[in-house]
Amino acid sequence: MSTQSKSPGRHVFDVLSSFWLCCLLLLALFVLTIYGTLHQVENGLYDAKQVYFHSWFLWLGSVPIFPGGLLCMSLLSVNLLCGGFIRIKWHSRNFGVLIVHIGIVLLLGSGLTKIITAEEGHLSVVEGSSQDFFESYQLWEVAIWELNNRDATQELVIENDSFSDLDGEASRTFTSESLPFDLVLSGFVPNCQVLPVGPNWSRTGKAVEGYGFLAKPKDLESERNDAGIYASVTADGVTHEALLWGLQRQPWAIQVGDRAFAIDMRHARYPMPFSIRLEDFIKEEHPGMSMAKSYRSKVVQVSPTGSERPVLIQMNEPLRDGGVVLFQSSFGKTQSNAEYSVFSVVRNPSDKWPEYSMWVITVGMVVAFGRRLISFVRTQSKRRQRAAGASQ
């Protein structure tokens, strides 16, 4: 009697579609949830998500020691596809189970897509003004643009991942053919304050024109952190230095020959496929109190072609268009007493996928349990009929 050995591909498929792999991945997600929750207490929600759920591995130095949320969800999706669609025997009796599997895979896929591709931030608009971009709560960027040049409308942007690892003495040089200088960034501080150099405190990194960075512990609310970085530019044999800070009122301006440039550190900006103009902000207060009972914004959505569409944004009624979702989140007044409205913004290609997955799962459960319910009712009806016939 001869036995045929399995191919390496078949072994891999058996592992990916196995029930024990599903149990291990669910256990790993349970462990990540526990440690992520504990990590959140000391380091905040954003940091906990990045370390435990938005990563492929947990690292001890440069050594991976445990699978991260991205890897667990990816493998779990593959496990459901292989085990729930290929390995399972297709039969009318398990048709509902197959539909449920489709819904679960879609739900996991929506979470994975959101983690990898989504951009989140906020948008503040004063009444009568408009804006076509939103800003990140946590991520930073360094932007460079030319002043006094109407043709130079495009900014050069250095993204957060390109300099956020430059702690201590680490530095990195950034070049561009459109710039007559090289920009060197170093000494990134995640949360800091700029103060005059003095004996009562010790600065982090270099001092520039009598000022330095006072490093502060990271705030648990990551949007409250104000990052800083040391910048230097060498042009025409002259070195210019500056401290770029998230709360600086004016960008750093430098002159290179007959050209002037601005360099600014700010929260990362994301363009929207339309602009928003705030026409009116409406707030209703509780009787006899200044506490808001409800608030909403009457805005005009302006497309790139110039067409306008009035929209009312209020609680549980966001604006959705082009993969961008705007939620009414806050409000306030400027120093000139002008009202402004704050919107939480998410650009997420899988925004509606969770809703679709819930409908698919619901249909699958109705099919799976509906068949059993009908079979149970028929069986009970036959038993009653036989019992009635016997009693006669």
LINTA-V260217 format. One record per residue. OMEGA is omega in radians with two decimals (999 if undefined). Layout:
# LINTA-V260217
omega->OMEGA
omega->OMEGA
This chain:
# LINTA-V260217
omega->-3.09
omega->3.08
omega->-3.13
omega->-3.13
omega->3.14
omega->3.08
omega->3.09
omega->3.11
omega->3.12
omega->3.09
omega->3.13
omega->3.13
omega->3.14
omega->3.12
omega->-3.09
omega->-3.10
omega->-3.04
omega->3.12
omega->-3.12
omega->3.07
omega->3.09
omega->3.14
omega->3.13
omega->-3.14
omega->3.09
omega->3.07
omega->3.12
omega->3.09
omega->3.08
omega->3.12
omega->3.12
omega->3.13
omega->3.14
omega->-3.09
omega->3.07
omega->3.09
omega->3.10
omega->3.12
omega->-3.12
omega->-3.11
omega->-3.07
omega->-2.98
omega->3.11
omega->-3.06
omega->-3.07
omega->-3.13
omega->3.12
omega->3.12
omega->-3.11
omega->-3.05
omega->-2.97
omega->-2.99
omega->3.13
omega->-3.09
omega->3.09
omega->-3.13
omega->2.88
omega->-3.00
omega->2.94
omega->-2.98
omega->3.11
omega->-3.08
omega->3.06
omega->-3.06
omega->-3.10
omega->3.11
omega->3.09
omega->-3.09
omega->3.14
omega->-3.12
omega->-3.13
omega->-3.13
omega->3.12
omega->3.13
omega->3.12
omega->3.08
omega->3.11
omega->3.14
omega->3.12
omega->3.12
omega->-3.11
omega->-3.09
omega->-3.05
omega->-3.10
omega->-3.07
omega->-3.05
omega->-3.10
omega->3.12
omega->-3.12
omega->3.14
omega->-3.13
omega->-3.12
omega->-3.13
omega->3.13
omega->3.12
omega->3.11
omega->3.11
omega->3.12
omega->3.10
omega->3.11
omega->3.11
omega->3.13
omega->3.14
omega->3.10
omega->3.11
omega->3.12
omega->3.10
omega->3.12
omega->3.12
omega->3.11
omega->3.13
omega->3.12
omega->3.14
omega->-3.13
omega->-3.04
omega->-2.95
omega->-2.99
omega->3.04
omega->-3.08
omega->3.12
omega->-3.11
omega->-3.11
omega->3.12
omega->-3.10
omega->3.07
omega->3.13
omega->3.14
omega->-3.14
omega->-3.13
omega->-3.13
omega->-3.10
omega->3.08
omega->3.03
omega->-3.04
omega->3.09
omega->3.05
omega->-2.97
omega->-3.01
omega->-3.11
omega->3.04
omega->3.05
omega->-3.08
omega->3.13
omega->3.06
omega->-3.10
omega->3.13
omega->3.04
omega->3.11
omega->-3.05
omega->-3.13
omega->-3.10
omega->-3.11
omega->-3.07
omega->3.10
omega->2.95
omega->-3.01
omega->3.02
omega->-3.02
omega->-3.05
omega->-3.09
omega->-3.09
omega->-3.13
omega->-3.07
omega->3.11
omega->-3.07
omega->3.11
omega->3.11
omega->-3.11
omega->-3.11
omega->-3.13
omega->3.11
omega->-3.11
omega->-3.14
omega->-3.09
omega->3.07
omega->3.12
omega->-3.12
omega->-3.13
omega->3.11
omega->-3.12
omega->3.01
omega->3.13
omega->3.12
omega->3.10
omega->3.13
omega->3.03
omega->3.12
omega->3.11
omega->-3.06
omega->3.14
omega->-3.04
omega->3.07
omega->3.12
omega->-3.08
omega->3.02
omega->-3.13
omega->-3.13
omega->-3.07
omega->-3.03
omega->3.12
omega->-3.14
omega->-3.09
omega->3.03
omega->3.14
omega->-3.03
omega->3.02
omega->3.14
omega->3.12
omega->3.06
omega->-3.13
omega->3.13
omega->3.13
omega->2.94
omega->-3.12
omega->3.13
omega->3.09
omega->3.10
omega->3.09
omega->3.11
omega->3.02
omega->-2.94
omega->3.14
omega->3.11
omega->3.13
omega->3.12
omega->-3.03
omega->3.08
omega->3.13
omega->3.13
omega->-3.09
omega->3.07
omega->-3.13
omega->3.07
omega->-3.13
omega->-3.13
omega->3.11
omega->-3.12
omega->3.13
omega->3.09
omega->-3.11
omega->3.12
omega->2.98
omega->3.09
omega->-3.03
omega->-3.10
omega->-3.11
omega->-3.13
omega->-3.05
omega->-3.11
omega->3.07
omega->3.10
omega->-3.12
omega->3.11
omega->3.13
omega->3.10
omega->-3.05
omega->3.10
omega->-3.12
omega->3.14
omega->-3.11
omega->3.05
omega->3.10
omega->-3.02
omega->2.99
omega->-3.05
omega->3.04
omega->-3.11
omega->-3.12
omega->3.13
omega->3.13
omega->3.06
omega->3.12
omega->3.12
omega->3.05
omega->-3.12
omega->3.05
omega->-3.11
omega->3.13
omega->-3.07
omega->3.03
omega->-3.06
omega->3.10
omega->3.06
omega->-3.08
omega->3.03
omega->-3.11
omega->3.10
omega->-3.11
omega->3.06
omega->3.14
omega->-3.09
omega->3.04
omega->3.06
omega->3.07
omega->-3.09
omega->-3.07
omega->2.99
omega->-3.08
omega->3.03
omega->3.10
omega->-3.08
omega->-3.14
omega->3.10
omega->3.12
omega->3.11
omega->3.12
omega->-3.06
omega->3.12
omega->3.11
omega->-3.12
omega->3.02
omega->3.13
omega->3.12
omega->-3.08
omega->3.13
omega->3.06
omega->-3.11
omega->3.00
omega->3.13
omega->3.09
omega->3.07
omega->-3.11
omega->3.14
omega->-3.13
omega->3.11
omega->3.10
omega->3.02
omega->-3.05
omega->-3.08
omega->-3.13
omega->3.12
omega->3.11
omega->3.10
omega->3.11
omega->3.10
omega->3.08
omega->3.06
omega->-3.12
omega->3.04
omega->-3.12
omega->-3.13
omega->3.13
omega->2.94
omega->-3.03
omega->3.08
omega->2.97
omega->-3.00
omega->3.13
omega->-3.10
omega->-3.06
omega->-3.06
omega->-3.09
omega->3.11
omega->3.10
omega->3.13
omega->-3.12
omega->3.11
omega->3.10
omega->3.13
omega->3.13
omega->3.12
omega->3.11
omega->3.13
omega->3.14
omega->3.09
omega->3.13
omega->-3.07
omega->-3.08
omega->3.11
omega->3.10
omega->-3.14
omega->3.13
omega->3.13
omega->3.12
omega->3.14
omega->-3.13
omega->3.12
omega->3.13
omega->3.13
omega->3.13
omega->3.12
omega->3.12
omega->3.13
omega->-3.14
omega->3.12
omega->3.12
omega->3.12
omega->3.12
omega->3.13
omega->-3.11
omega->3.10
omega->999
